[in-house]
Amino acid sequence: MRVERQAPNGEFCESPGTYVDAIIIKAGTLSISPNSRCGAGTVTLGASASGADSYRWYTAAGSLISGVTGSSYSPTVSSTTNFQVSAMKGGCESSKRTITATVNPVLTATAPPKSRCGAGTVALTASASGADSYKWYTAAGLLISGVTGATYSPNLNSTTSFQVSAVKGGCEGPKQSVTATITPQANPTITALNGPTYINAGASAAYTVTASGATSYKWYINGADHGVNSTSFSKSGLANGTYTILCRAYTSSSCYTRQYHEMSKVLTVGKPVVSVQALGSKLFGQTGDVQLKATPSPASPTSGSYTYQWSRNGTAISGSGSTLTVKQGGSYQAKVTQTNGSNSDLSTPLVLEGNDYNFIVTQKLKVSGKKNATDAQQAMITSNGTVFNPTQGSQQITYFDGLGRP
């Protein structure tokens, strides 16, 4: 009799030859196990049918892949590829089933570096076409948890590097390094502006500046830029007058809180000026000798030192220091001479009231019972302005000061 065999897919096939008793050979249903991988490489595919003797593997076009009869097949693929598989039982083949070896692309993220001025947040952005998500890492490769988007915005105080990768279908691409650069804010600062505050007409005024964080300089006189890019500056030929010398120190950085810092000095061009004052009372009398002091402006010459010349009533007297002790009344003046030979004008006169008797008479006084200058001395004006008025007798006496004034 005819023998029919049931293939693994449940169908029947007819055996050739003599008709004998019917024998039914049945296998279980064919199941498949597709697989996937990240990027090109080997993918292991599987098939299973209970009671199957062997399996046949085919290309998607139906071409038998020779030499492969087991329940698994491991082709090397570079992209997603379909295959077919069937089960064999007693020479009967089941229907073919399509099985897929999926190759998920491995995406490489691109992440351009970013920068900012000073400490703060830097927005780093990665991109990879088709990516499902991203992973961000420290420079040491430690995963930064909770950050899966294309943008990561750390708050930084200094330049810091990170790594980022793109994820597609569970496949993580290679890590790419990305740097967040923190550019320090430039703050040019002038710490010192050295130079004279006074020179004689025709002399040269030289200045130097000390600054940090500066890359260029500008010098100004009374607001006019003199086109000097240097830490030093000099100017000669200035006429008598007052000038403001100003230096600006600039930064070339585009990242700054201030682009420049400035400092200035006031320069006076001309002769020094001298003033004279008495140290203590300007009256003689009971106060004794008087010390005079000459004060020049500026206090120090452009170079060298000052020498002093004193005069009384228009006549030069001995004394070359800034102080002079006098014993007589009169009109006193001083002038200074610098080492380079430039002289000041005479000071405004300081008039001391007194005479060689060492007492003061600036008005007519009536005294009682006084017959001579010695006795009259007791009726003079004291240093605090009090007048003594004796009660005995009456006599008018006129005395004169050291300048011959009544």
C-alpha positions as CSV (number, residue, x, y, z in Angstrom):
1,M,0.0,0.0,0.0
2,R,1.0,3.6,-0.2
3,V,2.9,5.1,2.8
4,E,2.2,8.7,3.7
5,R,4.5,10.7,6.0
6,Q,3.6,13.8,7.7
7,A,6.2,16.5,7.4
8,P,7.2,18.8,10.3
9,N,4.8,21.4,9.1
10,G,1.8,19.0,9.3
11,E,1.6,18.2,5.6
12,F,1.8,14.7,4.1
13,C,4.2,13.4,1.5
14,E,3.8,10.2,-0.4
15,S,6.5,7.6,-0.3
16,P,7.4,5.7,-3.5
17,G,7.3,2.0,-3.8
18,T,5.1,-0.9,-2.8
19,Y,1.9,-0.3,-0.9
20,V,2.2,-1.5,2.7
21,D,0.5,-0.7,5.9
22,A,0.1,3.1,6.4
23,I,2.7,4.6,8.7
24,I,2.2,8.2,9.8
25,I,5.4,10.1,10.7
26,K,4.6,13.5,12.4
27,A,6.9,16.2,13.6
28,G,6.1,19.3,15.7
29,T,5.5,22.8,14.3
30,L,8.6,24.7,13.1
31,S,9.5,27.7,15.2
32,I,12.2,30.3,14.5
33,S,14.5,32.5,16.6
34,P,15.6,35.6,14.7
35,N,18.4,37.6,16.2
36,S,20.1,41.0,16.0
37,R,23.5,42.6,16.7
38,C,25.1,46.0,16.8
39,G,27.0,46.7,13.6
40,A,28.4,44.2,11.1
41,G,29.4,40.8,12.3
42,T,28.0,37.3,13.0
43,V,24.4,36.8,13.9
44,T,23.2,33.4,15.2
45,L,19.8,32.4,13.9
46,G,17.8,29.4,15.3
47,A,15.0,27.0,14.2
48,S,13.2,24.3,16.1
49,A,10.7,21.5,15.3
50,S,10.0,18.6,17.6
51,G,11.2,15.3,16.0
52,A,12.9,17.0,13.1
53,D,15.9,15.0,11.6
54,S,17.6,18.1,10.2
55,Y,17.1,21.5,8.8
56,R,17.7,23.3,5.6
57,W,18.8,27.0,5.3
58,Y,18.2,29.2,2.3
59,T,18.9,32.7,1.1
60,A,16.0,35.1,0.9
61,A,15.9,34.3,-2.8
62,G,15.4,30.6,-2.0
63,S,18.9,29.3,-2.8
64,L,19.9,26.4,-0.6
65,I,22.9,27.2,1.6
66,S,24.9,24.0,1.3
67,G,26.5,22.3,4.3
68,V,24.2,23.8,6.9
69,T,21.8,21.3,8.3
70,G,21.6,22.1,12.0
71,S,19.1,24.0,13.9
72,S,21.2,27.1,14.0
73,Y,23.0,29.2,11.4
74,S,25.5,32.0,12.0
75,P,26.0,34.1,9.0
76,T,28.3,37.1,8.9
77,V,26.2,40.2,7.8
78,S,26.9,43.9,7.4
79,S,23.2,44.9,7.2
80,T,19.8,43.5,8.1
81,T,19.4,40.3,6.0
82,N,16.5,37.8,5.6
83,F,17.0,34.0,5.3
84,Q,14.6,31.0,5.0
85,V,14.6,27.7,7.0
86,S,12.7,24.4,6.9
87,A,12.7,21.2,8.9
88,M,13.3,17.7,7.6
89,K,11.7,14.5,8.9
90,G,12.0,11.1,7.2
91,G,13.0,12.8,4.0
92,C,10.0,15.1,4.1
93,E,10.6,18.9,4.2
94,S,8.3,21.4,5.9
95,S,7.3,24.7,4.4
96,K,10.0,27.4,4.6
97,R,9.8,30.2,7.1
98,T,11.5,33.6,6.8
99,I,13.9,34.5,9.5
100,T,15.7,37.8,9.9
101,A,19.3,38.7,11.0
102,T,18.9,42.3,12.1
103,V,22.0,44.6,12.0
104,N,21.4,47.7,14.1
105,P,23.5,50.6,13.1
106,V,26.2,51.8,15.4
107,L,25.9,55.6,15.4
108,T,28.8,57.9,16.0
109,A,27.7,61.1,17.8
110,T,29.2,64.5,16.9
111,A,29.5,67.1,19.6
112,P,31.2,70.4,18.9
113,P,33.1,72.1,21.7
114,K,31.5,75.0,23.5
115,S,32.9,77.9,25.5
116,R,31.7,80.8,27.7
117,C,33.2,83.8,29.5
118,G,33.7,83.0,33.2
119,A,32.1,80.4,35.3
120,G,28.6,79.2,34.6
121,T,26.5,76.8,32.5
122,V,27.7,75.4,29.2
123,A,25.2,73.7,26.9
124,L,26.9,70.8,25.2
125,T,25.0,69.3,22.3
126,A,25.4,65.9,20.6
127,S,23.8,64.7,17.3
128,A,23.5,61.4,15.5
129,S,20.8,60.8,12.8
130,G,18.3,58.3,14.0
131,A,19.6,58.0,17.6
132,D,17.1,56.8,20.2
133,S,19.0,58.4,23.1
134,Y,22.5,59.4,24.3
135,K,24.8,58.6,27.1
136,W,27.1,61.2,28.7
137,Y,30.2,60.4,30.6
138,T,32.9,62.2,32.6
139,A,36.4,62.4,31.0
140,A,37.3,59.4,33.1
141,G,34.5,57.4,31.6
142,L,32.0,57.4,34.5
143,L,28.4,57.4,33.3
144,I,26.5,60.6,34.3
145,S,23.2,59.2,35.4
146,G,19.9,60.7,34.4
147,V,21.2,62.4,31.3
148,T,19.9,60.7,28.1
149,G,19.1,63.6,25.9
150,A,21.1,65.2,23.1
151,T,22.0,68.2,25.4
152,Y,23.9,68.3,28.6
153,S,24.4,71.6,30.5
154,P,26.9,71.3,33.3
155,N,27.7,74.3,35.6
156,L,31.5,74.8,35.5
157,N,34.2,76.9,37.0
158,S,37.0,75.8,34.7
159,T,37.6,74.1,31.4
160,T,36.2,70.5,31.6
161,S,36.1,67.6,29.1
162,F,33.3,65.0,28.8
163,Q,32.4,62.0,26.6
164,V,29.1,61.3,24.8
165,S,27.8,58.3,22.7
166,A,24.6,57.7,20.7
167,V,22.3,54.8,21.3
168,K,20.2,53.1,18.6
169,G,18.2,49.9,19.1
170,G,20.1,49.2,22.2
171,C,23.4,49.6,20.4
172,E,25.8,52.2,21.8
173,G,28.2,53.9,19.5
174,P,31.7,54.9,20.3
175,K,32.3,57.6,22.9
176,Q,33.3,61.0,21.6
177,S,35.2,63.6,23.6
178,V,33.7,67.1,23.9
179,T,35.2,70.0,25.8
180,A,33.5,72.9,27.6
181,T,36.0,75.7,27.7
182,I,35.8,78.4,30.4
183,T,37.6,81.5,29.4
184,P,38.7,83.6,32.4
185,Q,37.2,87.1,32.3
186,A,40.0,89.6,31.7
187,N,40.1,92.6,34.0
188,P,43.1,94.8,33.2
189,T,44.2,96.7,36.3
190,I,46.6,99.5,36.7
191,T,48.3,99.3,40.1
192,A,50.7,102.3,39.8
193,L,51.2,105.3,37.6
194,N,54.7,106.8,38.3
195,G,55.8,110.2,37.2
196,P,56.1,113.9,38.2
197,T,53.3,116.2,39.3
198,Y,55.4,119.3,38.6
199,I,58.0,120.3,36.0
200,N,59.6,123.5,34.9
201,A,58.6,124.9,31.5
202,G,60.6,123.2,28.8
203,A,61.4,120.2,30.9
204,S,60.4,116.6,30.0
205,A,57.8,114.7,32.0
206,A,58.4,110.9,31.9
207,Y,55.8,108.3,33.2
208,T,55.6,104.6,33.6
209,V,52.6,102.4,34.4
210,T,52.4,99.1,36.1
211,A,49.4,96.9,35.1
212,S,48.1,93.4,35.2
213,G,46.0,91.7,32.6
214,A,46.7,94.3,29.9
215,T,47.8,93.8,26.4
216,S,47.9,97.3,25.1
217,Y,48.0,100.9,26.3
218,K,46.9,104.4,25.4
219,W,48.3,107.7,26.8
220,Y,46.3,111.0,26.9
221,I,47.1,114.6,27.8
222,N,44.0,116.6,28.6
223,G,41.9,114.0,26.8
224,A,44.0,113.9,23.5
225,D,45.3,110.5,22.5
226,H,49.1,110.7,21.9
227,G,49.2,107.3,20.1
228,V,51.7,105.6,22.4
229,N,51.1,101.9,23.0
230,S,53.7,101.2,25.8
231,T,54.0,101.0,29.5
232,S,56.1,104.2,29.4
233,F,55.4,107.7,28.0
234,S,57.3,111.0,28.0
235,K,56.4,114.5,26.9
236,S,58.4,117.7,26.6
237,G,57.8,121.2,25.4
238,L,54.6,121.8,27.4
239,A,53.8,125.4,28.1
240,N,53.1,126.7,31.6
241,G,49.8,125.3,32.9
242,T,48.0,122.3,34.3
243,Y,47.7,119.0,32.5
244,T,46.0,115.7,33.2
245,I,48.2,112.8,32.2
246,L,46.0,109.7,31.8
247,C,46.9,106.1,30.9
248,R,44.5,103.4,29.8
249,A,45.4,99.7,30.0
250,Y,43.4,97.5,27.6
251,T,42.8,93.8,27.2
252,S,42.6,92.1,23.8
253,S,40.3,89.4,25.1
254,S,36.7,89.3,24.0
255,C,35.8,88.0,27.4
256,Y,36.0,90.7,30.1
257,T,34.1,92.5,32.8
258,R,35.8,95.8,31.7
259,Q,37.8,96.4,28.6
260,Y,40.2,98.9,30.1
261,H,41.3,100.4,33.3
262,E,42.7,104.0,33.7
263,M,44.7,106.0,36.1
264,S,45.7,109.7,35.9
265,K,48.0,112.3,37.4
266,V,47.8,116.1,37.3
267,L,50.9,117.8,36.0
268,T,51.8,121.4,36.7
269,V,54.2,123.1,34.3
270,G,55.8,126.3,35.6
271,K,57.8,127.9,38.4
272,P,57.4,126.6,41.9
273,V,55.4,128.8,44.3
274,V,56.5,129.6,47.8
275,S,54.5,130.6,50.9
276,V,56.0,131.8,54.2
277,Q,54.3,131.6,57.6
278,A,55.4,132.1,61.2
279,L,55.5,129.1,63.5
280,G,53.6,130.5,66.5
281,S,52.9,134.2,67.2
282,K,53.9,136.8,64.6
283,L,54.4,139.3,67.5
284,F,57.6,139.6,69.4
285,G,57.2,141.0,72.9
286,Q,57.2,138.4,75.5
287,T,57.1,135.5,73.1
288,G,60.8,135.8,72.2
289,D,62.3,135.0,68.7
290,V,60.0,134.0,65.8
291,Q,60.7,131.0,63.5
292,L,59.6,131.4,59.9
293,K,59.0,128.5,57.5
294,A,59.0,128.6,53.7
295,T,56.8,126.0,52.0
296,P,57.3,125.4,48.2
297,S,54.7,123.9,45.9
298,P,55.3,121.3,44.7
299,A,56.9,120.1,47.9
300,S,59.7,118.4,45.9
301,P,61.4,119.5,42.7
302,T,61.3,117.5,39.5
303,S,64.9,116.4,40.2
304,G,67.5,117.2,42.8
305,S,66.5,119.4,45.7
306,Y,65.6,123.0,46.6
307,T,67.8,125.7,48.1
308,Y,66.2,128.7,49.8
309,Q,67.0,132.5,49.7
310,W,65.5,134.7,52.4
311,S,65.1,138.5,52.4
312,R,64.0,141.2,54.9
313,N,62.5,144.4,53.7
314,G,63.7,143.6,50.2
315,T,67.3,142.8,51.1
316,A,68.7,139.3,50.9
317,I,69.8,137.9,54.3
318,S,71.7,134.8,55.3
319,G,69.8,131.5,55.5
320,S,69.4,128.8,52.8
321,G,67.1,126.3,54.6
322,S,63.4,126.1,54.7
323,T,63.2,127.7,58.2
324,L,64.6,131.0,59.5
325,T,64.8,132.3,63.1
326,V,64.4,136.1,63.2
327,K,64.8,138.6,66.1
328,Q,63.5,141.7,64.3
329,G,60.3,142.9,62.8
330,G,60.0,143.5,59.1
331,S,58.7,142.2,55.8
332,Y,60.1,138.7,55.2
333,Q,60.1,136.8,51.9
334,A,61.6,133.6,50.5
335,K,62.2,132.0,47.1
336,V,63.5,128.6,46.1
337,T,66.0,127.5,43.5
338,Q,66.0,124.0,42.0
339,T,69.1,122.0,41.2
340,N,68.6,122.6,37.5
341,G,68.7,126.3,38.1
342,S,65.0,127.2,37.8
343,N,63.9,129.8,40.4
344,S,60.6,130.6,42.0
345,D,59.3,134.1,42.4
346,L,59.5,135.7,45.8
347,S,56.8,134.7,48.2
348,T,54.1,137.1,49.3
349,P,55.6,139.2,52.1
350,L,55.0,138.1,55.7
351,V,55.1,141.2,57.9
352,L,56.3,140.8,61.5
353,E,55.4,143.7,63.9
354,G,58.2,144.5,66.4
355,N,61.4,146.5,67.0
356,D,64.8,146.2,68.4
357,Y,63.4,146.8,71.9
358,N,61.6,143.5,71.6
359,F,58.1,144.9,72.4
360,I,55.2,146.0,70.2
361,V,53.6,149.4,69.8
362,T,51.0,149.6,67.1
363,Q,48.9,152.4,68.5
364,K,49.1,155.5,70.9
365,L,48.6,154.6,74.5
366,K,48.0,156.6,77.6
367,V,49.8,155.3,80.6
368,S,49.8,156.6,84.2
369,G,52.9,157.2,86.3
370,K,55.3,155.9,83.6
371,K,58.2,158.1,82.7
372,N,60.3,156.0,80.4
373,A,60.2,153.2,77.9
374,T,61.1,150.5,80.4
375,D,58.1,151.4,82.5
376,A,55.9,151.9,79.5
377,Q,56.7,148.4,78.4
378,Q,54.4,147.2,81.1
379,A,51.4,148.9,79.4
380,M,51.8,147.3,76.0
381,I,49.5,144.9,74.3
382,T,50.0,141.3,75.4
383,S,49.9,138.3,73.1
384,N,46.2,137.8,73.8
385,G,45.3,141.4,73.1
386,T,44.8,142.5,76.8
387,V,45.7,146.2,77.5
388,F,47.1,147.1,80.9
389,N,45.7,150.5,82.2
390,P,47.7,151.8,85.2
391,T,45.7,154.1,87.4
392,Q,48.3,156.7,88.5
393,G,49.0,159.8,86.4
394,S,48.5,160.4,82.7
395,Q,51.0,160.7,79.9
396,Q,50.7,160.0,76.1
397,I,53.7,158.1,74.6
398,T,54.0,157.2,71.0
399,Y,56.2,154.2,69.9
400,F,57.0,152.9,66.5
401,D,57.3,149.4,65.0
402,G,60.4,147.9,63.4
403,L,59.3,149.4,60.0
404,G,59.2,152.9,61.4
405,R,55.4,152.9,61.4
406,P,53.7,154.8,64.4
